[in-house]
Amino acid sequence: MSTISLRLPESLHKQARELAKQEDISINQLISTALAEKMSALMTRDYLNERASRGNRQKFQRVLKKVRSQGRPPIEGDEL
């Protein structure tokens, strides 16, 4: 495990202390968890953007036409 020196505005430090106390965890654990959640969100965004860049609207429309051509009505809530 490594150590990092972090300067926080007093108001943010106070809120972090209060939240950590409410959650019954240390401020270090609160900040580590918050950082992990933020990193996960950013990495997920990047992953989804990369996947979206490989998408092909024409292929997607062809697949949708196959589904519609089977003559079944859409499941309730899936209507266009």
PyRosetta script that sets phi, psi and omega in degrees:
from pyrosetta import init, pose_from_sequence

init()
pose = pose_from_sequence("MSTISLRLPESLHKQARELAKQEDISINQLISTALAEKMSALMTRDYLNERASRGNRQKFQRVLKKVRSQGRPPIEGDEL")
pose.set_psi(1, 143.3)
pose.set_omega(1, 179.6)
pose.set_phi(2, -112.4)
pose.set_psi(2, 164.5)
pose.set_omega(2, -177.5)
pose.set_phi(3, -111.4)
pose.set_psi(3, 142.4)
pose.set_omega(3, 177.2)
pose.set_phi(4, -133.6)
pose.set_psi(4, 138.6)
pose.set_omega(4, 175.3)
pose.set_phi(5, -93.8)
pose.set_psi(5, 126.4)
pose.set_omega(5, -173.9)
pose.set_phi(6, -127.7)
pose.set_psi(6, 126.5)
pose.set_omega(6, 177.1)
pose.set_phi(7, -98.7)
pose.set_psi(7, 124.4)
pose.set_omega(7, -180.0)
pose.set_phi(8, -121.5)
pose.set_psi(8, 145.9)
pose.set_omega(8, 169.9)
pose.set_phi(9, -60.2)
pose.set_psi(9, 146.4)
pose.set_omega(9, -177.1)
pose.set_phi(10, -55.7)
pose.set_psi(10, -38.9)
pose.set_omega(10, -178.8)
pose.set_phi(11, -64.1)
pose.set_psi(11, -39.8)
pose.set_omega(11, 179.1)
pose.set_phi(12, -69.6)
pose.set_psi(12, -39.9)
pose.set_omega(12, 178.4)
pose.set_phi(13, -62.9)
pose.set_psi(13, -42.1)
pose.set_omega(13, 179.3)
pose.set_phi(14, -61.7)
pose.set_psi(14, -45.9)
pose.set_omega(14, 179.1)
pose.set_phi(15, -63.6)
pose.set_psi(15, -39.4)
pose.set_omega(15, 179.1)
pose.set_phi(16, -63.7)
pose.set_psi(16, -43.6)
pose.set_omega(16, 177.6)
pose.set_phi(17, -58.8)
pose.set_psi(17, -45.5)
pose.set_omega(17, -178.5)
pose.set_phi(18, -64.7)
pose.set_psi(18, -44.3)
pose.set_omega(18, 179.0)
pose.set_phi(19, -64.5)
pose.set_psi(19, -42.9)
pose.set_omega(19, 178.9)
pose.set_phi(20, -61.0)
pose.set_psi(20, -41.7)
pose.set_omega(20, 179.0)
pose.set_phi(21, -64.2)
pose.set_psi(21, -43.2)
pose.set_omega(21, 178.2)
pose.set_phi(22, -60.5)
pose.set_psi(22, -38.3)
pose.set_omega(22, -178.0)
pose.set_phi(23, -85.9)
pose.set_psi(23, -6.0)
pose.set_omega(23, -178.9)
pose.set_phi(24, 59.5)
pose.set_psi(24, 45.7)
pose.set_omega(24, 176.9)
pose.set_phi(25, -134.3)
pose.set_psi(25, 168.0)
pose.set_omega(25, 177.6)
pose.set_phi(26, -78.4)
pose.set_psi(26, 160.4)
pose.set_omega(26, 175.4)
pose.set_phi(27, -62.3)
pose.set_psi(27, -38.0)
pose.set_omega(27, 177.3)
pose.set_phi(28, -58.4)
pose.set_psi(28, -44.5)
pose.set_omega(28, -179.9)
pose.set_phi(29, -66.4)
pose.set_psi(29, -40.0)
pose.set_omega(29, 178.5)
pose.set_phi(30, -60.7)
pose.set_psi(30, -47.1)
pose.set_omega(30, -178.7)
pose.set_phi(31, -67.7)
pose.set_psi(31, -40.0)
pose.set_omega(31, 177.9)
pose.set_phi(32, -61.8)
pose.set_psi(32, -43.6)
pose.set_omega(32, 179.6)
pose.set_phi(33, -65.8)
pose.set_psi(33, -43.8)
pose.set_omega(33, 179.5)
pose.set_phi(34, -61.7)
pose.set_psi(34, -42.2)
pose.set_omega(34, 178.6)
pose.set_phi(35, -64.9)
pose.set_psi(35, -42.3)
pose.set_omega(35, 179.0)
pose.set_phi(36, -62.9)
pose.set_psi(36, -40.7)
pose.set_omega(36, 178.9)
pose.set_phi(37, -64.8)
pose.set_psi(37, -43.0)
pose.set_omega(37, 179.2)
pose.set_phi(38, -63.9)
pose.set_psi(38, -44.3)
pose.set_omega(38, 178.9)
pose.set_phi(39, -61.8)
pose.set_psi(39, -41.0)
pose.set_omega(39, 179.3)
pose.set_phi(40, -62.3)
pose.set_psi(40, -43.0)
pose.set_omega(40, 179.4)
pose.set_phi(41, -63.1)
pose.set_psi(41, -43.8)
pose.set_omega(41, 180.0)
pose.set_phi(42, -66.7)
pose.set_psi(42, -40.6)
pose.set_omega(42, 178.9)
pose.set_phi(43, -67.3)
pose.set_psi(43, -36.9)
pose.set_omega(43, 177.3)
pose.set_phi(44, -65.3)
pose.set_psi(44, -43.1)
pose.set_omega(44, 177.6)
pose.set_phi(45, -58.7)
pose.set_psi(45, -46.0)
pose.set_omega(45, -179.9)
pose.set_phi(46, -62.7)
pose.set_psi(46, -42.0)
pose.set_omega(46, 179.4)
pose.set_phi(47, -62.3)
pose.set_psi(47, -46.4)
pose.set_omega(47, -178.8)
pose.set_phi(48, -66.9)
pose.set_psi(48, -37.4)
pose.set_omega(48, 176.3)
pose.set_phi(49, -63.2)
pose.set_psi(49, -41.5)
pose.set_omega(49, 178.8)
pose.set_phi(50, -63.6)
pose.set_psi(50, -44.7)
pose.set_omega(50, 178.6)
pose.set_phi(51, -63.7)
pose.set_psi(51, -41.2)
pose.set_omega(51, -179.9)
pose.set_phi(52, -64.0)
pose.set_psi(52, -33.8)
pose.set_omega(52, -179.3)
pose.set_phi(53, -66.6)
pose.set_psi(53, -20.2)
pose.set_omega(53, 178.9)
pose.set_phi(54, -89.7)
pose.set_psi(54, -5.5)
pose.set_omega(54, -177.1)
pose.set_phi(55, -67.8)
pose.set_psi(55, 155.4)
pose.set_omega(55, 179.6)
pose.set_phi(56, -135.3)
pose.set_psi(56, 112.2)
pose.set_omega(56, -176.3)
pose.set_phi(57, -59.8)
pose.set_psi(57, -40.0)
pose.set_omega(57, -178.7)
pose.set_phi(58, -64.7)
pose.set_psi(58, -44.0)
pose.set_omega(58, 178.2)
pose.set_phi(59, -63.4)
pose.set_psi(59, -39.9)
pose.set_omega(59, 178.3)
pose.set_phi(60, -61.3)
pose.set_psi(60, -44.6)
pose.set_omega(60, 179.8)
pose.set_phi(61, -64.1)
pose.set_psi(61, -37.1)
pose.set_omega(61, 177.9)
pose.set_phi(62, -62.5)
pose.set_psi(62, -42.5)
pose.set_omega(62, 179.1)
pose.set_phi(63, -63.9)
pose.set_psi(63, -44.6)
pose.set_omega(63, 179.6)
pose.set_phi(64, -61.1)
pose.set_psi(64, -38.5)
pose.set_omega(64, 178.9)
pose.set_phi(65, -63.5)
pose.set_psi(65, -36.8)
pose.set_omega(65, 177.8)
pose.set_phi(66, -62.8)
pose.set_psi(66, -41.0)
pose.set_omega(66, -179.5)
pose.set_phi(67, -66.3)
pose.set_psi(67, -45.7)
pose.set_omega(67, -179.8)
pose.set_phi(68, -64.1)
pose.set_psi(68, -33.7)
pose.set_omega(68, -174.5)
pose.set_phi(69, -71.1)
pose.set_psi(69, -7.8)
pose.set_omega(69, -179.9)
pose.set_phi(70, -81.2)
pose.set_psi(70, -5.1)
pose.set_omega(70, 172.7)
pose.set_phi(71, 78.6)
pose.set_psi(71, 4.9)
pose.set_omega(71, 178.5)
pose.set_phi(72, -91.4)
pose.set_psi(72, 140.9)
pose.set_omega(72, 176.1)
pose.set_phi(73, -71.6)
pose.set_psi(73, 154.4)
pose.set_omega(73, 179.4)
pose.set_phi(74, -67.2)
pose.set_psi(74, 154.6)
pose.set_omega(74, 175.5)
pose.set_phi(75, -63.1)
pose.set_psi(75, 144.4)
pose.set_omega(75, -179.7)
pose.set_phi(76, -54.3)
pose.set_psi(76, 128.8)
pose.set_omega(76, -177.6)
pose.set_phi(77, 98.6)
pose.set_psi(77, -16.5)
pose.set_omega(77, 179.5)
pose.set_phi(78, -99.3)
pose.set_psi(78, 5.4)
pose.set_omega(78, -178.9)
pose.set_phi(79, -65.4)
pose.set_psi(79, 152.4)
pose.set_omega(79, 175.8)
pose.set_phi(80, -81.9)
pose.dump_pdb("model.pdb")
